[in-house]
Amino acid sequence: MGAAFGAGICFSLVSGVPNPVQSAFTTGVAFAGFNGLFYQISQAFKPEHDDVEYAQGKYMLQMLGLQKYENNLKKSLLTDSTLMLWNERALSEARIPPGPRLLILHHLDRYRNPASILKPALPLPHPPAQPAAAAAAAHAHK
């Protein structure tokens, strides 16, 4: 607003009005007022954007129910590009307590070692049973 006030004073002095001091002050105040008004209007229509650098980390914390530690990630600059490098020390320096820290590290370890994801949780299904006609034909040949 100071720059707009100065611009208003310069405009008034250059335009050649009869009372330059009073006109310079009023024009400076008007320029500053309009500048402030336009700034406030532009802030009202400014779209809010998410921090794309922390999207995966925030999503992981939401999945684990640990949303209250999102600000800790931002303060410690633990971005998505460093996500797979997080370790015990980095999370402790981010002031994440031991319990949530262990949950985060366990979650990340599942993705660091893909073999742990692909282990079957249930036994393999049995092969399909032979149809009755095929089974009778098999007994007839014996």
C-alpha positions as CSV (number, residue, x, y, z in Angstrom):
1,M,0.0,0.0,0.0
2,G,3.0,2.3,0.5
3,A,4.0,1.9,-3.1
4,A,0.4,2.7,-4.2
5,F,0.4,5.8,-2.0
6,G,3.7,6.9,-3.5
7,A,2.4,6.2,-7.0
8,G,-0.7,8.4,-6.2
9,I,1.6,11.3,-5.0
10,C,3.7,11.1,-8.2
11,F,0.6,11.0,-10.4
12,S,-0.8,14.0,-8.7
13,L,2.4,16.0,-8.9
14,V,2.9,15.2,-12.6
15,S,-0.7,15.9,-13.6
16,G,-0.3,19.6,-12.6
17,V,-3.2,20.3,-10.3
18,P,-3.7,23.8,-8.7
19,N,-3.1,22.7,-5.1
20,P,-0.3,20.1,-5.3
21,V,0.1,19.2,-1.6
22,Q,-3.5,18.6,-0.8
23,S,-4.1,16.8,-4.1
24,A,-1.0,14.7,-3.7
25,F,-2.1,13.5,-0.3
26,T,-5.7,12.7,-1.4
27,T,-4.6,11.0,-4.6
28,G,-2.0,8.9,-2.7
29,V,-4.7,7.8,-0.1
30,A,-7.1,7.0,-2.9
31,F,-4.5,4.9,-4.8
32,A,-3.5,3.1,-1.6
33,G,-7.2,2.4,-0.8
34,F,-8.0,1.0,-4.2
35,N,-4.8,-1.1,-4.1
36,G,-5.8,-2.6,-0.7
37,L,-9.4,-3.1,-1.9
38,F,-8.3,-4.9,-5.1
39,Y,-5.9,-7.1,-3.0
40,Q,-8.6,-8.1,-0.6
41,I,-10.9,-9.0,-3.5
42,S,-8.2,-11.0,-5.2
43,Q,-7.6,-13.0,-2.0
44,A,-11.3,-13.8,-1.7
45,F,-11.3,-15.4,-5.1
46,K,-7.9,-17.1,-4.9
47,P,-8.3,-20.9,-5.1
48,E,-6.9,-22.8,-2.3
49,H,-4.3,-25.4,-3.3
50,D,-3.1,-28.4,-1.5
51,D,0.5,-29.1,-0.7
52,V,1.3,-31.4,-3.5
53,E,4.7,-32.1,-2.0
54,Y,3.0,-33.8,1.0
55,A,0.0,-35.5,-0.7
56,Q,1.2,-39.1,-0.3
57,G,2.4,-38.6,3.2
58,K,-0.8,-36.9,4.3
59,Y,-2.8,-39.8,2.7
60,M,-0.7,-42.4,4.5
61,L,-1.3,-40.6,7.8
62,Q,-5.0,-40.5,7.1
63,M,-5.1,-44.2,6.4
64,L,-3.3,-44.9,9.7
65,G,-5.5,-42.5,11.6
66,L,-2.6,-40.2,12.4
67,Q,-3.7,-36.9,10.8
68,K,-2.6,-34.8,13.7
69,Y,1.1,-35.4,12.7
70,E,0.7,-33.8,9.2
71,N,2.2,-30.5,10.4
72,N,5.2,-32.4,11.8
73,L,5.9,-33.6,8.3
74,K,5.8,-30.1,6.9
75,K,8.0,-28.6,9.7
76,S,10.6,-31.3,9.1
77,L,10.4,-31.1,5.3
78,L,9.5,-34.8,5.0
79,T,8.1,-34.6,1.5
80,D,6.8,-37.3,-0.8
81,S,10.1,-37.5,-2.6
82,T,11.7,-38.6,0.7
83,L,8.8,-40.9,1.8
84,M,10.6,-44.2,1.2
85,L,13.7,-42.9,3.0
86,W,12.0,-42.2,6.3
87,N,13.5,-44.0,9.2
88,E,13.4,-44.1,13.0
89,R,15.7,-41.1,13.3
90,A,13.9,-38.9,10.7
91,L,10.5,-39.5,12.3
92,S,11.8,-38.9,15.9
93,E,13.4,-35.6,14.7
94,A,10.0,-34.7,13.3
95,R,8.7,-35.1,16.9
96,I,6.4,-38.1,16.1
97,P,6.0,-40.2,19.2
98,P,7.2,-43.9,19.3
99,G,3.8,-45.5,18.9
100,P,2.8,-43.7,15.7
101,R,6.4,-43.8,14.5
102,L,6.3,-47.6,14.6
103,L,3.0,-47.7,12.8
104,I,4.4,-45.5,10.0
105,L,7.6,-47.5,9.7
106,H,5.6,-50.8,9.6
107,H,3.3,-49.4,6.9
108,L,6.3,-48.2,4.8
109,D,8.1,-51.5,5.3
110,R,5.2,-53.3,3.6
111,Y,5.9,-51.2,0.5
112,R,9.7,-51.4,0.7
113,N,9.6,-55.2,0.6
114,P,7.0,-56.2,-2.0
115,A,7.4,-59.9,-1.2
116,S,5.6,-59.3,2.1
117,I,2.5,-57.9,0.3
118,L,2.3,-60.9,-2.1
119,K,2.3,-63.6,0.6
120,P,-1.1,-65.4,0.5
121,A,-3.2,-64.8,3.6
122,L,-5.4,-67.9,2.9
123,P,-4.5,-71.3,1.7
124,L,-4.6,-71.9,-2.1
125,P,-8.0,-73.1,-3.4
126,H,-8.4,-76.7,-4.3
127,P,-8.5,-77.7,-8.0
128,P,-12.1,-78.0,-9.4
129,A,-13.8,-81.4,-9.0
130,Q,-14.1,-83.6,-12.0
131,P,-17.6,-83.8,-13.6
132,A,-19.6,-86.9,-12.8
133,A,-19.5,-88.2,-16.4
134,A,-15.7,-87.9,-16.6
135,A,-15.4,-89.6,-13.3
136,A,-17.6,-92.5,-14.5
137,A,-15.6,-92.9,-17.7
138,A,-12.4,-93.0,-15.7
139,H,-13.8,-95.9,-13.5
140,A,-15.1,-97.7,-16.6
141,H,-11.6,-97.9,-18.2
142,K,-10.1,-99.4,-15.0
